[in-house]
Amino acid sequence: MIDLKKNKTFCPFPFKGAIIEPKGEWIQPCCRWDNRAYRNKDLNDEGMININNVSNFNESWSNIRRQMLSGEKVAGCTKCYWQESNGNKSMRENAIAAIKDPIWAQGVRGPKGEWKNVTKPRLEYLEIETGRFCNLKCRTCGPGLSTSWDEDLIDNTEAQQHFFGEPHSNHNWYNEHKRNITTNEYIKDMEYDTVKHLIEVKVTGGEPFLTDAFLRFLDNLVKWDLAKNIVLDVFTNCSFFPKEKYWSILPKFKRVYINLSLDGIEQEAEFIRKKSNWKTVLKVSKHWEKLSLDYKNIFVAISHTISVFNVLSFKKFIVWVYTHFDKKLVNKYITGYTIDGEEEHQYGDFLQVTHVSGPEYLCLSNLNNKVKLKMIDDLKIQREEVDKELESIGYSDKSFVRDYAINKWYTALEKTLNGKGSDCTDLFKVKAEFFDKIRKENWQEVFPKLTEVINE
């Protein structure tokens, strides 16, 4: 048995999970995996497996698994190690906790199952990136995961270099990038034997609900009578109404989590998630709300990514979330149901928060100490105001929202702001203004409080 007090590198993902990258050519252990460490090595055993060999999952990543079992650091796991060094819970630690505590695990993404079988390789958790086809071009994203970003890079060498580095001689790397497959077509052709043991499927984009391959993949899981065994976890940008067929397919899964990726409200939302329309977002979010309230096995949550841009909108966003959505929807996600659908228990956060880990100039831990201290002082005031406003709309100090979720979010903000990092404060201003010029925007007008704190 693994001694977790001594072993600080073991992770269930390479034993139970895999992620299919956007072009559908390779799989790797998880979404946090860093392939840069393996550029000059044999990818077949050092991080990536050719998609045609996914059926040989049991035989893959033998060296990585050996390293983890012996407590050695793994080169591809740097992002989790970095989070842990800053005092935050990493995906690796959450994955371990989820297997050791099955009840709590229902609110955590990643491999599930019994601890005694955790080192037995079997593909039970699959994460799919449906490609780079997306209708938005978010500031926290880039052309690798959004086709809409291409319009900012056309005929702009400096913007191309920002994402792709210096070009090789006689090689127009951006035009080659544009010719890349924009959707992950492989998923519609996955075979039964590959997916028959799946317990959970997480789906990100681009934008999943814009790709027909994703619809076909779900249809196959229903046809093979596997959907009833699978928890489906999908991230969508909430900027449009998906095809009607989804409304009949989704209820057939064991459970469905629809995560609405929202990083701000009104003008701030339209700036961070460029090409979204706030009025449309409000309508679409209510559409998802109705589907969840109509079906016991469908849950809706908010996925909020914190960056330098929106960190000082802490109060504004929280209050909007808990006033815009029906309290029955919030309570449904927080309370949840047991596997048999009978008893209730608390297991999740309706408002889920993650921190940008790249690009580096948008990471909170990479601001200078002077700016960090000002932000923490401001957030302390906001936290007190949040408590008062939530109380006024019926969330008491004993409610899960105030007693746990908000405290947890605020604590994570403080830890990240106090974390170790490079000083990228000036770089943030340079990059923000660079993309402002391309898009004919002005971040300082949209975020006046941030402007004051950064420039003071």
N, C-alpha and C positions, 0 to 999 in steps of 0.2 A: 504494500500500500504506500502511496506517496505521502511523504512527510512534508506538509505544507509550511511548517515552521522553518524548515531548512531549505526546501525547494522553492525558490522565488521566480522560476521561469516556466514552470509547467502550465500548459493551457489546453483545454479540451478541444479547441477549434481544429487543429490538424488531425485529430483522431475522429471527429464526428462531423465536421463542417467543411464547406467549400464555398467559394464565390466565383461566379462566372463573370469575367471582365466584359466591358461593353461591346467589343467586336465579336465575342463568342468564340474566340480561338483558344483561350487558355483559362484554367482555373487556378486559384491560389487559396491559401487557408482561410483568410478573412479579409474584411474591408480595410483593416488597418495595416495590412502587410506592406512592408517596404521592400520592393524589388531592386532598388538601387544598389543594395549591398551584394546582389548576385549577378550583376551585369556580365562579369567575365567568368562565370561558372556555369555548370551544367544545370539548366533550369528544370530539367525533368525531376531532379531530386532536391533542388534547392529553392523551392518556392512556387514554381508554376508547372502545371501539368498540361500537356496538349489536350484539348477538349475531346479529341477522339479516343483518349485513353481514360476518360472519367469513370468508365465501368470497372477499371482496375484500381479504384480508390484505395482498397485495402493494402495495396503494394506500394502506394505512393508516399513520398515525404519520409522515408525511413530514417534518413540522417537527422532531419528536424525532430522527429519523434524521439530518437535516441538522445539527442541533446537535451530536450525538455525533461525526459525521465531521469537524466543524470544531474539535472540542475544547472546545466550550462546555459549561458546567455545565447539567444538565437538572433542572428543579425537582422532578420526581417521583422523583429518585434520591437523595434526602437520606439515606436509611438506609444505603446503601452508602458514601456519602461520610463519614458519621459513623463507621462501623466502621473505615474506612481511617485516619481521623484519630486513632483510638485504637490504631493499630498492629496491628489484626487484619485478616485476609484477608476481603475482602467477597465477596458472591456475584458481583458484576461481575468481580472479578479472577479468581475461580475459573472463571467462564464463558470468559474469554479463554484461561486456561491449558489448559482442557479441549479447546478446538479446536486449540490449538497442539501438544498432546501426546495423540494418540488413545489410547495405552495407558493413561496415567494417567486419561484422561477417563472410563474405564469405572467409576471409583469416585466420579464427581462428577455431580451433577444439573445438567441444563441442556442447551442446544443442543450438538449434535455436528456433525461434518462437516469439510470441508477449509477451511483458513484463506483460501485464495484466493477462496472463494465466500461468505465470512462476511457480506459486505455485500449479497448478493443476497437480497431478501425472499422467504421461503418458509416456510410453517408446518410445522416439523419437530418442535418440542418443544411439548407442550401440558400445562398444569397445570389440573387440575379440582378445584374445591371442590364437593363433592357436596351442599352445603346446610348448614343449621344444625341438622339433626336429629341429636341425640347423646344417649346414655344417661348421660353423665357431666357434671359441672359443675366443671371444674378451676379452681383458684385463678389460674392463669396465663392463663385464657381469659375468656369473657364471653358474654352473650346473643347477640352477633352471630354466633357459631359454635357455640352450644349451646342447644337448646330446654330442656334441664334447668335452665339458669340462670333460666328464667322464674319458677320457683317461689320463688326468692329475691327477686324483684322485685315480686311481686303485693302490692298494697296497701302498698308501701313507697316513698314518694315520694323519699326520700333515696337509696335504692339505684338508683332509676330515673335520678335526676339524675347519679349517679356515672358512668353509661354514656352517657346521652343529653343531658346538660346541662339548662339551664333550658327548661321547656316554653313553646311559643308560646301566645298567648292563645287560649282556647277550643279547645285542641287537646290531646287525651289521646294523647301520642306513644307511650306504652308499649302501649296497646291496639292502636294501629296497627301497632306493631312485632310484636305477637303474631299479627296477621292476615297478616303477610308469609308468602310461600311458604317452607316449611321444608326442602324438598328441591329440588335442581337437576334439574328434569324435562327440561330442554332436551337434556341429554347423550344421552338415549335416542333422540332424533330427529335427531341429527347425521347429515349425509349423507356418502356415500362420497367425493365430490369434495373435501369439506372436510378429511377426515382421511387421504387416500390417501398423503400424503408423510410421515406421522408416523414418527419414529424412536424417540421416547421419550414416555411419558405418566406424569406424576406425579399422584397422587390423594390429596387430603386431605379433611377434613370440615368440620364435624361428624364423623360416623363413617361412612366409605364403605360398610362392609359391612352397614350397616343400611338402605341405600336400594336399592329395586328398579331404579331408573333406572340405577344403576351396573352392576348385573348385566346389564341389557339392553344397555348400551353395550359391555361386554366381549363379550357374545354376538354383537353385530353385527361387531365387529372380527374375530372368529373366522369368522363366516359369509362376510365379504368377503375372506377369506384374507389379511388384513393383520397378524394377531396374530403371525405368524412373523417379521415385520420389526420388531416393536416391543418395546422394553424397558419393562416396567410397574413403576412404583415407587409402592407404596401404604403409607400410614400408617394404623395401626389402634391402638386403645387397649388391645387384648389383654384385654378384660373379659368377652368372651362368645364362643361358637362360631358362626361365620358359617354361612350356608346350605350344605348339602352340595354343591349344584351348582357352587360355586366350585372344589371340589377337582378337578373334571374340566375346567374352563375354564382355570385358571391355568397348567397344564403346557403349554398350546398356544402360549404366548407365547415370544418369543426368549429373554428372561430376565425373571424376576420378583424384585423386591426387596420383601420384607415387613418394614416398619419398625415394631417394637413400641414404642409411645410409653410409656416407663416413666421416672418421675421420682423414684423412691425405692423403698424396700422396707417391707413390713409397715405399721405404724401411719402412718409418714410418707407412704407411697404412698396410703393411703386418705384422708389429710387433703388432700394436694395434688390428687389426682384423685378428688374426692368422688363417692360412690356406687359406686366400684369395690370389689371384695372380693378381698383379697390371696390367699386360698386358690384362688379361681377364676382369678386371673391366673396363678398357678403352673401350673395344669392347662392353660389355654389356650396358654400359651407353649410347653409341651411338645408340644402338638398341632401348632403351627406348626413346631417343631423336627423332628418326624417327617416332615412334608410335605417339608421342605427336604432332609432326608437321603435321602428316597425319590426325589427328582427332581434331576438334575444342574443344571437351569436355574433352580431356585428357591432363593433365598438369604434368610436371615433375619438382621436386624441390630437393634440396640437404638438407639432415638432418644431421647436424654436431654436435656431442657431445663433448663439451670441458672438458678436464680433465687436471691434472697436466702434463701428458705426452705431450699433443699437444698444450698447450696454447701459447708457444713461436713460434709456426709455423703459427701464425696469418697471416702474409703477404704471405707466400709461398702458403698456401691453398687458400686464397681468389683469388690471381692472377691466380692460376691454374683453379679454377672454372670458372672465367669469360673469360678465353682464350680457354679452352677445349670445352665448350658448345657453340652451335650456338647462336648468339645474338638474333635471332628470338625466340628461346626457352625461353631465359631469359626474353625478353620483353613480351612474351605471358603470363608468370606467373605473372609478376609484374602488367601488365595492366589488364588482365582478361576480363570477359564479365559479363553483367547483367544476371539475371535469364532467360530472354527471348532470350539471345544470340545476342543482337543487340548493344546497346551502350557499350562503353568501360569505364573503370575506374580503378584507382590504388587500390589494396587491399592486396597485399601479398609480401613476401620476397622470392626470388628464393633460396637464401642461408639462411636456417633457423638454428638457433643455440639454443641449450639447454645446461645446465650445469649439470655435474654429481652430483647427490645427494647421491650416495653410490656406492662403498664402501667409507667410510669416508676419507681414506688416499689418495684418488684421487680427493677430492673436493678442489677447489682453496681457498675457505675461511678457510680451515684447515691447511694452510701453516703458518709458523711463519712470523712475520711482516718484518723481515729483507729480507727474500726471496720475499715476496709480493712487497716490494718497488723496488727491483731490477727488478722484472718482469714488473712492471708498467713503469719504466724508459725505459726498452727495447721496450715495446709495443708502447710507444709514438713515438719512432724513426720509428718503423715498420709502424705505421699509416701514417706517412708522406710519407714513401716510397710507401705504397699501393696507396695513392692518385696520386702520380706521374705515377705509372705504369698503373693504370686504365685510367688515362687521355691519356696516350700514345696509348691505344687500343680503344679509342673512347668514354669513359664514362666521360662526362664533370662534372664539379662541380655542375651542375644543374640536373644531372641525378638522378633517384630514387636510383640507386645503391650506388652512393657516398654520396648523400645528406641525405639519410635516412637510408638505410640498413646497410652500413658500420659504420656510426655514432652510430646507435642503438646497433650494435654488440660490438663496442669498449666501449661504455658507460656501457653496461652490464658486460663486462669483468672487468672494473674498479670497479664497484659496488661490484661484487662478490669477487674480490681480497681484497677489503676494508671491506668485511663483517666480522661479528663476527664468530669465530669458535675455535675449539680446535687445539692445535699445533700437527699436525700429520706428520710434515716434516720428522722426523727420522723414523716414522712408514712407510712412503712411501718408503724410501730406503730399509727398512727391507723386506717389502712385495714384492717390485719390484724385488729384488735380489732373494727372495724365489722362485718366479715363473720363474725367469730367469734360476735358477738351474734345475727346473723340465723340462723346455722346451729347455734347452741348448741355451739360448740367453743371450744378454748383453744390457740392456736398455741404458747404458751409451755410448755405441758405436753408437747406433741409434739416440740418442738425446744428442749430445755433448754440445749444448748451455744450455740445461736444467741441465745437469751434472755440468757445470761450475757454474751456478747460485745456485744450491742446495748445492754444496760442498764447495763453496768459504768461 
